[in-house]
Amino acid sequence: MTLQSFHKELLQEIKTTQLAEEEGGMQEQIFTQIAIDLLSEAGETENARLCFDRKEDSLGRTMHKLNGYALSENYETLDLFVSGFRSNDEIVTINKQETETLVNQVEKFFRNAVYKEYVNDLEESSEVFDLAHTLAEVEEVKEFLSRVNIYVLSNATCKSDINYNKTISGYSVFIRVIDIEYLFNLSDQSRVPIELNFKEYGDLLPCLKAPCNNEDYESYLILIPGTILANVYEEYGSRLLEQNVRSFLQFTGKINKGIRETIKTKPHMFLAYNNGIAATAESVEIVEDGAGQKSISWAKDFQIVNGGQTTASIYHTWKKDKVDVSQIFVQTKLTVVKKRDNFGDIVNRIAEYANTQNKVSVSDLSSNKPFHVEMEKISRSVWAPPTNGSNIQTRWFYERARGQYKNARAKEGLTPKRRKAFDMRNPRSQMLSKELLAKYVNSFGEVTERGKIVIGPHIVVRGSQKNYAQFLNYNMPKNPDNIFFEDAVAKAIVFKGAERLYGVKPNSIGDMRYITVPYAIAYLHHKTSGQLDIYKIWLSQTISKELEETLFAILEYVEIFIKNNAPGSLYGEWAKKEECWEKLREKDFDVNFDSIKGDLKNQKSPKRKKITEEEIDQKVIQQEISLIKSVSLQKWSEINKIGNNINGLTSHLKDRSLNILSTLKQGKKLSDKQRVDALKIIDVLINNIEDFFDDNDPYAKVMDTSDDGTIVINEVNLRKIVEWDTKAKVLTPRELQYIANFAYRLKKLNSFHKKNIERHIDRLLKAGFKL
């Protein structure tokens, strides 16, 4: 994919999302969410929250502006986001003056926020009230906040270098511009690796290379001076900490009092007391002096996989306590992974084995974990029932790894019409990520362990990473099936419905949607004893009018309760505590639960059918075979001819294209190996020649009628029938669904079905249907 095509897709995603949201939404805020998601997945921020605050002077000039923020759980880091979104179809350039104006607007907000007076000027319903109140009132912020990151987000290109550091109100502030090129790199590489030139931080790092010769890795022992480690951490912050470990193995960078005390009072004993850190890199540069001493001068993709607490404690003691750390040395084991193909897996394993004290292992976090793989299979094979007024079945797309939805759309949408069909069957609004799944599931009910509530709305409020970790620990089934998947989707429908009922500014209940919604759903679940008929919601793909009214009433009561009971008006902080949920669940609000009796389980509820794993696998395989067969024989022949000029198409795959062509020509069944290779070939072509399949439209050369005037039974004409009879209602709902299955390729059309459909067409023609 090129930068231009990425920008085009980004604009399309923003417009599609805006249309899909019932309350609409600002394109700038949708862009902000997409950019923050990419940064979050790259490990550069976490638990970010969208907000929008802009203050103007009497002349209408913007005084300050904020589009989002993220405050770390230990209050050490604050990320502030401001967006400069452009709706131009072509990529434009944002100049230095425009960028600095955005930075100044955020700086003014921060200066105002750290003083109590500004909080008094804000309405409690303001989207930034919670943040401003926390910055002004929470003592831990004053003690621990040592780094403020200002991110300028833009879908333009920035050619000016304005990355710099400054001090505002006694806090270190770091400015970064995240432009369209950086976002493109994140989407393509998952994250932009850190490259460290250690000379810039003080000196080379003398090292001892371990005598282990193998193809997988090299290992070095190093003593890193505390000053170098502190300076590197100040520049990169939590980006230094391997993102999977930091986010999910409770790698929070908490300040260890014992380490802090040793640094302050006995710095010479630090090396004896501390176990050191473990780090990884993709490559290093080794220099040797005249005496034969080897040193590391440069490292690419440097990541700390064990020792985040040590690193954060050294930095915090140096920065906040003004302690000299020049006498501190940290023993470090640096593993340089040689093989790029195994880089991620080896790094994850090192992190896992270096962090054995944690309950969640890195293998649990991998998108290749059996749970996620099975959920993906289920989501591709289970179709949601058609909603009222529609005969089209859709899927809830489970994205176990970032970019799967985009890749599937590119793969299955080989032509513009097929892309449109993919979008109809897989609405973007029905995409589920791992973190979203955890949020929806954890909002229903609670789980306790040793008297402590480990799953509840207070956990959901803590942010996606913390909530996901608890989901893995306590609420994730070992072997998910279609029933679990359908229930999870139903919970998503309830959650998204509650968000819609809560509303967005200026037509919303307040500005605590991220708090009030999970609490309201948990309260509903608690007060109905978990008897909400989730399967009924799955079947209808919506919530009833009665349930909507009850949910809305609960949302209003919950909002008021939290605001009236939070100590010192610190709503967000109190909502993260178990005490908040314990007090709320005991309240009896004036809610008429009798009105939703029809939404609760009863003895007439239908029995659920569990789909076997083998059946799911077969459905997925059939969909893949259908995709392969949709590529014309001419294209398979062309692939072989141009194969030498396509990056990624190996000689093996080039030769396999002829083998696949021969099998398809003869009408034989594709082997499993052929199927796998065919999918690889299609992936390579999509990634290298974006429009390769555009003239392979199976609907482009079909006739509307045959020579004798009768209707040709093909997808185009069947869709016209579905559209016409949806209004005319000549066919029964069952008969219309039967035709829709073939019109949208949900079932394979054969000679038997064609004969059967002809019988229905005769009735339609008599009723006035015409092509």
VEXLO-83931 format. One line per 4 residues: number of its first residue (from 1); their letters; for each residue y, z, x of C-alpha. Coordinates in steps of 0.25 Angstrom, whole numbers, plus 5000, padded with zeros to 4 digits. Layout:
<nodes>
NUM	a	Y,Z,X ~ ...
</nodes>
This chain:
<nodes>
1	mtlq	5000,5000,5000 ~ 5014,4997,5005 ~ 5026,5005,5004 ~ 5032,4996,4994
5	sfhk	5020,4996,4985 ~ 5019,5012,4986 ~ 5034,5012,4981 ~ 5031,5003,4970
9	ellq	5019,5012,4966 ~ 5027,5024,4967 ~ 5038,5019,4957 ~ 5027,5014,4948
13	eikt	5020,5028,4948 ~ 5034,5035,4945 ~ 5036,5026,4933 ~ 5022,5027,4928
17	tqla	5023,5042,4929 ~ 5036,5042,4922 ~ 5031,5034,4911 ~ 5018,5043,4910
21	eeeg	5025,5056,4909 ~ 5029,5059,4895 ~ 5042,5066,4898 ~ 5045,5054,4908
25	gmqe	5051,5060,4921 ~ 5061,5057,4932 ~ 5056,5046,4941 ~ 5062,5054,4953
29	qift	5054,5066,4949 ~ 5041,5058,4948 ~ 5043,5052,4961 ~ 5046,5066,4967
33	qiai	5032,5071,4961 ~ 5025,5059,4968 ~ 5032,5061,4981 ~ 5029,5076,4981
37	dlls	5014,5073,4977 ~ 5013,5065,4989 ~ 5019,5075,4998 ~ 5010,5086,4992
41	eage	4998,5078,4994 ~ 5002,5076,5008 ~ 5004,5091,5010 ~ 5019,5090,5012
45	tena	5022,5099,5000 ~ 5015,5107,4990 ~ 5016,5112,4976 ~ 5029,5104,4974
49	rlcf	5036,5105,4960 ~ 5045,5094,4954 ~ 5059,5098,4949 ~ 5072,5092,4947
53	drke	5085,5098,4950 ~ 5098,5091,4952 ~ 5112,5097,4952 ~ 5125,5089,4951
57	dslg	5139,5092,4953 ~ 5151,5089,4943 ~ 5151,5075,4948 ~ 5136,5072,4946
61	rtmh	5133,5072,4960 ~ 5119,5079,4964 ~ 5121,5092,4971 ~ 5107,5096,4973
65	klng	5093,5090,4969 ~ 5078,5093,4969 ~ 5066,5086,4964 ~ 5055,5096,4968
69	yals	5051,5107,4977 ~ 5039,5115,4982 ~ 5039,5129,4987 ~ 5027,5134,4995
73	enye	5020,5146,4990 ~ 5024,5154,5002 ~ 5038,5150,5000 ~ 5038,5144,5015
77	tldl	5042,5130,5011 ~ 5050,5124,5000 ~ 5050,5109,4998 ~ 5062,5102,4990
81	fvsg	5060,5088,4985 ~ 5072,5079,4982 ~ 5069,5064,4977 ~ 5077,5052,4980
85	frsn	5069,5042,4970 ~ 5073,5027,4969 ~ 5067,5019,4958 ~ 5070,5006,4965
89	deiv	5058,4997,4965 ~ 5060,4994,4980 ~ 5060,5004,4991 ~ 5074,5008,4995
93	tink	5080,5017,5006 ~ 5086,5031,5004 ~ 5096,5033,5015 ~ 5100,5045,5023
97	qete	5112,5049,5014 ~ 5104,5048,5001 ~ 5092,5057,5008 ~ 5102,5067,5013
101	tlvn	5109,5068,4999 ~ 5095,5072,4993 ~ 5093,5082,5004 ~ 5106,5088,5002
105	qvek	5103,5089,4987 ~ 5090,5097,4990 ~ 5097,5106,5000 ~ 5108,5110,4990
109	ffrn	5097,5114,4980 ~ 5090,5122,4991 ~ 5103,5129,4995 ~ 5106,5132,4981
113	avyk	5092,5137,4977 ~ 5091,5148,4988 ~ 5103,5155,4982 ~ 5101,5163,4970
117	eyvn	5114,5158,4963 ~ 5108,5144,4961 ~ 5096,5150,4953 ~ 5106,5155,4943
121	dlee	5112,5141,4941 ~ 5098,5136,4937 ~ 5092,5136,4923 ~ 5078,5142,4923
125	ssev	5073,5129,4917 ~ 5078,5121,4930 ~ 5067,5114,4937 ~ 5072,5121,4950
129	fdla	5074,5135,4945 ~ 5061,5140,4950 ~ 5063,5135,4964 ~ 5078,5140,4965
133	htla	5074,5154,4959 ~ 5062,5155,4969 ~ 5071,5151,4981 ~ 5082,5161,4977
137	evee	5074,5173,4973 ~ 5060,5173,4979 ~ 5061,5182,4992 ~ 5048,5175,4998
141	vkef	5056,5162,4999 ~ 5067,5168,5007 ~ 5056,5174,5016 ~ 5047,5163,5018
145	lsrv	5054,5150,5015 ~ 5056,5143,5028 ~ 5055,5128,5025 ~ 5062,5119,5015
149	niyv	5058,5105,5014 ~ 5067,5095,5008 ~ 5060,5082,5004 ~ 5068,5070,5000
153	lsna	5058,5061,4992 ~ 5061,5046,4990 ~ 5055,5033,4987 ~ 5064,5026,4996
157	tcks	5063,5025,5011 ~ 5071,5034,5020 ~ 5075,5028,5033 ~ 5084,5040,5037
161	diny	5078,5051,5045 ~ 5083,5064,5038 ~ 5072,5073,5041 ~ 5079,5086,5046
165	nkti	5078,5101,5045 ~ 5090,5110,5042 ~ 5092,5125,5037 ~ 5097,5128,5023
169	sgys	5100,5142,5019 ~ 5091,5147,5030 ~ 5079,5138,5027 ~ 5074,5127,5035
173	vfir	5075,5114,5027 ~ 5067,5101,5031 ~ 5071,5088,5025 ~ 5061,5076,5023
177	vidi	5062,5063,5017 ~ 5050,5058,5009 ~ 5053,5043,5007 ~ 5044,5032,5001
181	eylf	5038,5029,5014 ~ 5033,5043,5016 ~ 5028,5044,5002 ~ 5020,5031,5005
185	nlsd	5014,5037,5018 ~ 5010,5049,5010 ~ 5003,5041,4999 ~ 4996,5032,5010
189	qsrv	4992,5043,5020 ~ 4992,5056,5011 ~ 5001,5062,5021 ~ 5010,5059,5032
193	piel	5004,5066,5045 ~ 5012,5075,5053 ~ 5015,5070,5068 ~ 5019,5081,5078
197	nfke	5025,5079,5091 ~ 5024,5093,5097 ~ 5035,5090,5108 ~ 5045,5090,5097
201	ygdl	5040,5104,5093 ~ 5041,5110,5107 ~ 5030,5106,5116 ~ 5016,5099,5118
205	lpcl	5004,5107,5113 ~ 4994,5110,5125 ~ 4980,5108,5120 ~ 4966,5109,5123
209	kapc	4957,5098,5118 ~ 4943,5103,5114 ~ 4931,5096,5121 ~ 4925,5090,5108
213	nned	4924,5075,5109 ~ 4921,5068,5095 ~ 4926,5057,5086 ~ 4931,5067,5075
217	yesy	4941,5076,5082 ~ 4948,5082,5094 ~ 4952,5096,5095 ~ 4963,5103,5102
221	lili	4967,5118,5105 ~ 4982,5120,5105 ~ 4992,5132,5106 ~ 5004,5128,5097
225	pgti	5017,5136,5100 ~ 5022,5143,5088 ~ 5035,5136,5089 ~ 5029,5122,5088
229	lanv	5020,5126,5076 ~ 5032,5132,5069 ~ 5041,5120,5071 ~ 5030,5110,5067
233	yeey	5028,5119,5054 ~ 5043,5119,5052 ~ 5044,5104,5052 ~ 5031,5101,5044
237	gsrl	5028,5113,5036 ~ 5015,5113,5028 ~ 5013,5099,5031 ~ 5007,5104,5044
241	leqn	4996,5111,5036 ~ 4985,5102,5031 ~ 4988,5099,5017 ~ 4974,5102,5011
245	vrsf	4973,5115,5018 ~ 4987,5120,5015 ~ 4987,5116,5001 ~ 4973,5121,4997
249	lqft	4968,5131,5007 ~ 4980,5140,5005 ~ 4987,5135,5017 ~ 5000,5141,5012
253	gkin	5007,5144,5025 ~ 5008,5159,5021 ~ 5015,5167,5031 ~ 5005,5177,5038
257	kgir	5011,5190,5040 ~ 5001,5193,5052 ~ 5005,5180,5059 ~ 5019,5182,5056
261	etik	5019,5196,5062 ~ 5012,5192,5075 ~ 5022,5181,5077 ~ 5033,5191,5076
265	tkph	5028,5203,5083 ~ 5017,5198,5093 ~ 5018,5183,5095 ~ 5010,5184,5108
269	mfla	4998,5188,5100 ~ 4999,5177,5090 ~ 4989,5168,5097 ~ 4979,5179,5098
273	ynng	4980,5183,5083 ~ 4981,5169,5077 ~ 4969,5160,5075 ~ 4978,5148,5076
277	iaat	4978,5135,5068 ~ 4970,5122,5066 ~ 4976,5109,5066 ~ 4972,5094,5065
281	aesv	4979,5081,5069 ~ 4976,5066,5068 ~ 4980,5064,5082 ~ 4987,5070,5094
285	eive	4993,5066,5107 ~ 4989,5073,5119 ~ 4997,5074,5132 ~ 4993,5079,5146
289	dgag	5001,5085,5156 ~ 4999,5084,5171 ~ 4991,5097,5172 ~ 4981,5091,5161
293	qksi	4986,5099,5150 ~ 4984,5092,5136 ~ 4995,5094,5125 ~ 4997,5088,5111
297	swak	5010,5081,5110 ~ 5008,5075,5096 ~ 4999,5076,5084 ~ 4998,5068,5071
301	dfqi	4994,5074,5058 ~ 4995,5088,5063 ~ 4989,5097,5052 ~ 4986,5112,5052
305	vngg	4974,5115,5045 ~ 4972,5130,5048 ~ 4984,5139,5052 ~ 4994,5136,5041
309	qtta	4997,5151,5040 ~ 4999,5153,5055 ~ 5008,5141,5056 ~ 5017,5145,5044
313	siyh	5017,5159,5049 ~ 5022,5155,5063 ~ 5033,5146,5056 ~ 5037,5156,5046
317	twkk	5039,5167,5057 ~ 5046,5158,5066 ~ 5055,5152,5055 ~ 5058,5164,5046
321	dkvd	5057,5176,5055 ~ 5063,5168,5067 ~ 5052,5173,5076 ~ 5050,5166,5090
325	vsqi	5036,5159,5089 ~ 5036,5153,5103 ~ 5026,5163,5108 ~ 5016,5159,5096
329	fvqt	5005,5150,5100 ~ 4995,5145,5089 ~ 4981,5141,5093 ~ 4978,5127,5087
333	kltv	4965,5119,5085 ~ 4970,5105,5083 ~ 4959,5095,5078 ~ 4963,5080,5080
337	vkkr	4954,5072,5070 ~ 4951,5058,5076 ~ 4945,5051,5065 ~ 4955,5047,5054
341	dnfg	4944,5045,5044 ~ 4939,5059,5045 ~ 4953,5065,5047 ~ 4955,5071,5033
345	divn	4941,5076,5032 ~ 4941,5083,5046 ~ 4955,5089,5044 ~ 4950,5095,5031
349	riae	4937,5101,5037 ~ 4945,5107,5048 ~ 4955,5113,5038 ~ 4943,5118,5029
353	yant	4936,5125,5041 ~ 4948,5131,5046 ~ 4952,5137,5033 ~ 4939,5143,5029
357	qnkv	4945,5156,5023 ~ 4951,5147,5012 ~ 4943,5146,4999 ~ 4946,5131,4997
361	svsd	4941,5122,5007 ~ 4947,5109,5011 ~ 4935,5101,5006 ~ 4938,5107,4993
365	lssn	4952,5100,4993 ~ 4946,5086,4997 ~ 4948,5075,4987 ~ 4934,5072,4990
369	kpfh	4928,5085,4985 ~ 4917,5083,4975 ~ 4926,5088,4963 ~ 4937,5078,4966
373	veme	4928,5067,4968 ~ 4920,5070,4955 ~ 4933,5072,4947 ~ 4938,5058,4952
377	kisr	4925,5052,4947 ~ 4926,5058,4934 ~ 4940,5054,4932 ~ 4937,5040,4934
381	svwa	4925,5040,4925 ~ 4930,5048,4913 ~ 4940,5042,4903 ~ 4949,5050,4895
385	pptn	4948,5047,4880 ~ 4959,5037,4874 ~ 4972,5044,4869 ~ 4977,5042,4855
389	gsni	4982,5028,4853 ~ 4975,5022,4865 ~ 4962,5016,4868 ~ 4963,5017,4883
393	qtrw	4955,5027,4890 ~ 4961,5033,4903 ~ 4956,5041,4914 ~ 4962,5054,4921
397	fyer	4962,5050,4935 ~ 4958,5061,4945 ~ 4965,5058,4959 ~ 4957,5067,4968
401	argq	4964,5061,4980 ~ 4979,5056,4981 ~ 4981,5041,4978 ~ 4968,5039,4970
405	ykna	4975,5035,4957 ~ 4984,5025,4965 ~ 4972,5019,4972 ~ 4963,5018,4960
409	rake	4975,5011,4953 ~ 4975,5001,4964 ~ 4960,4999,4964 ~ 4958,4998,4950
413	gltp	4971,4991,4947 ~ 4968,4979,4955 ~ 4977,4971,4946 ~ 4990,4974,4938
417	krrk	4982,4974,4925 ~ 4971,4983,4931 ~ 4982,4992,4936 ~ 4987,4993,4922
421	afdm	4973,4996,4917 ~ 4971,5007,4927 ~ 4984,5013,4923 ~ 4980,5013,4909
425	rnpr	4967,5020,4912 ~ 4972,5029,4922 ~ 4986,5034,4918 ~ 4994,5040,4930
429	sqml	4997,5052,4920 ~ 4982,5055,4920 ~ 4980,5056,4935 ~ 4974,5070,4940
433	skel	4975,5075,4954 ~ 4967,5087,4960 ~ 4980,5096,4959 ~ 4983,5092,4945
437	laky	4969,5094,4940 ~ 4969,5108,4946 ~ 4982,5111,4939 ~ 4977,5106,4926
441	vnsf	4964,5114,4927 ~ 4970,5127,4933 ~ 4980,5128,4921 ~ 4969,5130,4911
445	gevt	4963,5144,4912 ~ 4962,5154,4924 ~ 4951,5157,4934 ~ 4951,5171,4940
449	ergk	4944,5176,4953 ~ 4943,5191,4956 ~ 4953,5194,4946 ~ 4963,5184,4951
453	ivig	4967,5172,4943 ~ 4965,5160,4952 ~ 4967,5149,4942 ~ 4978,5150,4932
457	phiv	4992,5144,4929 ~ 4998,5152,4940 ~ 4990,5145,4950 ~ 4994,5131,4944
461	vrgs	5008,5135,4946 ~ 5006,5137,4961 ~ 5005,5122,4964 ~ 4995,5111,4965
465	qkny	4989,5115,4978 ~ 4987,5130,4975 ~ 4982,5127,4961 ~ 4973,5116,4967
469	aqfl	4967,5126,4977 ~ 4964,5136,4966 ~ 4958,5125,4957 ~ 4948,5122,4969
473	nynm	4945,5136,4971 ~ 4943,5141,4957 ~ 4943,5130,4946 ~ 4937,5117,4951
477	pknp	4923,5114,4946 ~ 4913,5110,4956 ~ 4908,5098,4948 ~ 4918,5092,4939
481	dnif	4913,5084,4927 ~ 4920,5075,4916 ~ 4921,5088,4908 ~ 4929,5095,4918
485	feda	4937,5082,4921 ~ 4940,5080,4906 ~ 4944,5095,4904 ~ 4954,5094,4917
489	vaka	4960,5081,4910 ~ 4962,5089,4897 ~ 4969,5100,4905 ~ 4978,5090,4912
493	ivfk	4982,5085,4898 ~ 4985,5099,4893 ~ 4993,5101,4906 ~ 5001,5088,4906
497	gaer	5003,5090,4891 ~ 5009,5104,4894 ~ 5018,5098,4905 ~ 5023,5088,4895
501	lygv	5026,5098,4884 ~ 5033,5107,4894 ~ 5042,5095,4897 ~ 5051,5091,4908
505	kpns	5066,5093,4911 ~ 5075,5092,4902 ~ 5065,5093,4891 ~ 5056,5104,4896
509	igdm	5052,5119,4893 ~ 5058,5123,4906 ~ 5055,5120,4921 ~ 5042,5128,4923
513	ryit	5032,5117,4919 ~ 5024,5119,4931 ~ 5022,5133,4928 ~ 5022,5133,4912
517	vpya	5012,5122,4910 ~ 5000,5128,4918 ~ 5004,5142,4912 ~ 5004,5137,4898
521	iayl	4991,5130,4899 ~ 4984,5142,4905 ~ 4990,5150,4894 ~ 4985,5141,4883
525	hhkt	4971,5141,4890 ~ 4971,5156,4890 ~ 4976,5158,4876 ~ 4966,5149,4870
529	sgql	4954,5155,4879 ~ 4952,5141,4886 ~ 4948,5135,4873 ~ 4957,5123,4873
533	diyk	4949,5111,4870 ~ 4951,5103,4883 ~ 4941,5092,4879 ~ 4949,5089,4867
537	iwls	4961,5087,4875 ~ 4953,5078,4884 ~ 4948,5070,4872 ~ 4962,5068,4866
541	qtis	4969,5067,4880 ~ 4981,5075,4874 ~ 4984,5088,4869 ~ 4986,5091,4854
545	kele	4999,5093,4847 ~ 4995,5107,4844 ~ 4992,5110,4858 ~ 5005,5104,4863
549	etlf	5013,5113,4854 ~ 5005,5125,4859 ~ 5006,5122,4873 ~ 5021,5120,4872
553	aile	5023,5133,4866 ~ 5015,5140,4877 ~ 5023,5132,4887 ~ 5036,5138,4882
557	yvei	5031,5152,4881 ~ 5025,5151,4895 ~ 5038,5146,4901 ~ 5046,5157,4895
561	fikn	5036,5168,4899 ~ 5036,5164,4913 ~ 5051,5163,4914 ~ 5052,5177,4907
565	napg	5042,5184,4916 ~ 5043,5178,4930 ~ 5049,5189,4939 ~ 5063,5185,4944
569	slyg	5062,5171,4936 ~ 5053,5166,4947 ~ 5044,5158,4937 ~ 5037,5149,4947
573	ewak	5033,5161,4956 ~ 5028,5170,4945 ~ 5020,5158,4939 ~ 5012,5157,4952
577	keec	5007,5172,4950 ~ 4995,5176,4942 ~ 5003,5187,4936 ~ 5011,5176,4928
581	wekl	4999,5170,4922 ~ 4993,5184,4919 ~ 5005,5188,4911 ~ 5006,5175,4904
585	rekd	4992,5174,4899 ~ 4993,5187,4892 ~ 5005,5183,4884 ~ 5004,5179,4869
589	fdvn	5014,5168,4866 ~ 5017,5164,4852 ~ 5008,5152,4853 ~ 5000,5147,4841
593	fdsi	4986,5144,4847 ~ 4980,5142,4833 ~ 4987,5129,4833 ~ 4978,5123,4844
597	kgdl	4965,5127,4838 ~ 4962,5112,4838 ~ 4964,5112,4853 ~ 4954,5123,4856
601	knqk	4939,5121,4858 ~ 4929,5123,4846 ~ 4915,5121,4843 ~ 4917,5106,4839
605	spkr	4922,5102,4853 ~ 4913,5090,4858 ~ 4903,5092,4868 ~ 4907,5087,4882
609	kkit	4899,5077,4889 ~ 4898,5078,4904 ~ 4897,5065,4912 ~ 4888,5066,4924
613	eeei	4892,5063,4938 ~ 4883,5051,4939 ~ 4890,5045,4926 ~ 4904,5047,4932
617	dqkv	4899,5041,4945 ~ 4894,5029,4938 ~ 4907,5027,4930 ~ 4915,5027,4942
621	iqqe	4906,5017,4949 ~ 4907,5008,4937 ~ 4922,5008,4937 ~ 4922,5005,4952
625	isli	4912,4993,4950 ~ 4921,4988,4938 ~ 4933,4988,4948 ~ 4925,4980,4959
629	ksvs	4921,4970,4948 ~ 4935,4968,4944 ~ 4938,4962,4957 ~ 4936,4947,4956
633	lqkw	4925,4940,4964 ~ 4936,4931,4970 ~ 4943,4944,4975 ~ 4930,4949,4982
637	sein	4929,4936,4989 ~ 4943,4936,4993 ~ 4942,4950,4999 ~ 4931,4945,5008
641	kign	4940,4933,5013 ~ 4953,4942,5016 ~ 4945,4954,5020 ~ 4949,4953,5035
645	ning	4963,4954,5032 ~ 4963,4967,5024 ~ 4964,4980,5031 ~ 4953,4989,5027
649	ltsh	4943,4979,5023 ~ 4932,4980,5033 ~ 4922,4969,5037 ~ 4912,4977,5029
653	lkdr	4921,4978,5016 ~ 4925,4963,5018 ~ 4910,4959,5018 ~ 4907,4968,5007
657	slni	4917,4961,4998 ~ 4908,4948,4999 ~ 4896,4957,4996 ~ 4903,4963,4983
661	lstl	4907,4949,4979 ~ 4893,4944,4980 ~ 4888,4955,4971 ~ 4899,4954,4961
665	kqgk	4896,4939,4960 ~ 4882,4941,4957 ~ 4885,4951,4947 ~ 4876,4961,4954
669	klsd	4879,4976,4954 ~ 4887,4982,4966 ~ 4881,4992,4975 ~ 4887,5005,4977
673	kqrv	4891,5001,4991 ~ 4897,4988,4986 ~ 4905,4996,4976 ~ 4910,5005,4986
677	dalk	4914,4994,4996 ~ 4921,4986,4984 ~ 4930,4998,4981 ~ 4933,4999,4996
681	iidv	4937,4984,4996 ~ 4946,4985,4984 ~ 4953,4997,4990 ~ 4956,4990,5003
685	linn	4961,4978,4995 ~ 4970,4986,4986 ~ 4976,4994,4998 ~ 4978,4981,5006
689	iedf	4982,4970,4996 ~ 4988,4976,4984 ~ 4988,4964,4976 ~ 4975,4959,4980
693	fddn	4968,4961,4966 ~ 4980,4957,4958 ~ 4975,4943,4954 ~ 4961,4949,4951
697	dpya	4966,4953,4937 ~ 4954,4952,4928 ~ 4963,4951,4916 ~ 4972,4940,4922
701	kvmd	4963,4927,4919 ~ 4957,4931,4906 ~ 4958,4922,4893 ~ 4963,4927,4880
705	tsdd	4953,4919,4872 ~ 4941,4911,4875 ~ 4939,4896,4873 ~ 4934,4897,4859
709	gtiv	4946,4907,4855 ~ 4938,4920,4855 ~ 4943,4932,4862 ~ 4938,4934,4876
713	inev	4934,4948,4879 ~ 4941,4953,4891 ~ 4949,4965,4895 ~ 4962,4958,4892
717	nlrk	4958,4955,4878 ~ 4951,4968,4875 ~ 4964,4975,4879 ~ 4972,4967,4869
721	ivew	4962,4970,4858 ~ 4963,4985,4861 ~ 4978,4984,4861 ~ 4978,4977,4848
725	dtka	4968,4985,4840 ~ 4974,4998,4845 ~ 4985,4995,4835 ~ 4977,4987,4825
729	kvlt	4965,4996,4824 ~ 4955,4986,4820 ~ 4944,4992,4828 ~ 4939,5006,4827
733	prel	4944,5016,4839 ~ 4930,5015,4845 ~ 4929,5000,4844 ~ 4943,4999,4851
737	qyia	4939,5009,4862 ~ 4927,5000,4864 ~ 4935,4988,4867 ~ 4945,4996,4875
741	nfay	4934,5000,4884 ~ 4932,4986,4889 ~ 4947,4982,4888 ~ 4950,4993,4898
745	rlkk	4937,4991,4906 ~ 4932,5005,4902 ~ 4919,4998,4899 ~ 4912,4986,4905
749	lnsf	4913,4973,4896 ~ 4900,4966,4894 ~ 4894,4955,4885 ~ 4889,4966,4875
753	hkkn	4903,4972,4874 ~ 4910,4959,4873 ~ 4901,4955,4861 ~ 4904,4968,4854
757	ierh	4919,4967,4857 ~ 4919,4953,4851 ~ 4914,4959,4838 ~ 4927,4968,4838
761	idrl	4936,4957,4841 ~ 4931,4949,4829 ~ 4937,4960,4820 ~ 4950,4961,4828
765	lkag	4952,4946,4827 ~ 4950,4947,4812 ~ 4960,4958,4812 ~ 4971,4950,4818
769	fkl	4969,4952,4833 ~ 4974,4941,4842 ~ 4975,4940,4857
</nodes>
